[in-house]
């Protein structure tokens, strides 16, 4: 919500990075440590830095999402989001979850066994596709430089 509500683009990028950290925290709470670490590395690290570079390379002084909303609209949106949050918290607090200490399927070992066992051909194909995209980007960048 802050990504849309804040005025400065740098504050928007920072709030988006904090949102990615929060999602990673949810993965850690679900005992999916590997997925949480990947979330931090890919989204917080790579994607947020990409947005920072994009912010630095472009003119971002006049960025907006249309006309300014009236205070009544902002107040009603705040009440609606607060009500939704209240319903969600009421539902979450009312849940009766069993506690078990079994390893979650998102562990590094389980993901590694799946990727290098059943999906090794697809993993190699994705690697070759990413390599081709990297080579294509380098070729295009060199043509623009000349």
VENHUNOR-V261654 format. One record per helix or strand. SS is the DSSP state (H for helix, E for strand). FROM is the first residue (numbers start at 1). TO is the last residue. Records with the same first field share a line. If there is no record, write none. Layout:
# VENHUNOR-V261654
SS: FROM-TO / FROM-TO
This chain:
# VENHUNOR-V261654
H: 2-5 / 9-29 / 33-57 / 71-93 / 108-117 / 120-145
